[in-house]
Amino acid sequence: MNSSLISAVHTASGLHGRHVLGILLGFFGVVFTANALMIFCAISTNTGLVASEPYRAGLRYNERIAADEQQILLGWVERLDVNREGQVLVGLAERDGRPLAGLRIEGSLGRPSTNRLDRTLTFSEASPGRYEAVTDPLGAGTWVLAVTARADANAQDPLYRLRRRLWIRP
């Protein structure tokens, strides 16, 4: 009778130590795998770099504030149109509505969260004070447009800066 009692103990179903060990290893394996995936995605999509030379940019911060105040004093009026097909229109006029012709306009268009889709815009003057650029069609979502206007090709500092966050409907 003793041998039948021993075989009954071995065939009894239930939770044993090796089951608990397997459950714990499986649980923590899933947690560590998910964490590793999240860390990889975070590091590979965002470098954390905000400016290429933050120290130099910080030194020039007061100059930038003065330039922004000067831009406000100019009183220029801007008109901006961007469509899904990639056409960008920038209109600049004096405070009294006279168009500002003959400026050299440069710009960039990109997503706020990554630089993978950044595009350099080359503007041409379609009519006095009306500057146009064409790029690839734009996908739905948020875009950031940055435009600078200079008096001529030799000017170092821009006369006017424009930075707008745009939303393209899906």
Stockholm file with secondary structure:
# STOCKHOLM 1.0

chainA/1-170         MNSSLISAVHTASGLHGRHVLGILLGFFGVVFTANALMIFCAISTNTGLVASEPYRAGLRYNERIAADEQQILLGWVERLDVNREGQVLVGLAERDGRPLAGLRIEGSLGRPSTNRLDRTLTFSEASPGRYEAVTDPLGAGTWVLAVTARADANAQDPLYRLRRRLWIRP
#=GR chainA/1-170 SS CHHHHHHHHHTCCSCCHHHHHHHHHHHHHHHHHHHHHHHHHHHHHCCCCCCSSHHHHHHTHHHHHHHHHHHHHHTCEEEEEECTTSEEEEEEECTTSCBCCSCEEEEEEECSSCSTTCEEEECEEEETTEEEEECSCCCSEEEEEEEEEESSTTCSSCSEEEEEEEEECC
#=GC SS_cons         CHHHHHHHHHTCCSCCHHHHHHHHHHHHHHHHHHHHHHHHHHHHHCCCCCCSSHHHHHHTHHHHHHHHHHHHHHTCEEEEEECTTSEEEEEEECTTSCBCCSCEEEEEEECSSCSTTCEEEECEEEETTEEEEECSCCCSEEEEEEEEEESSTTCSSCSEEEEEEEEECC
//
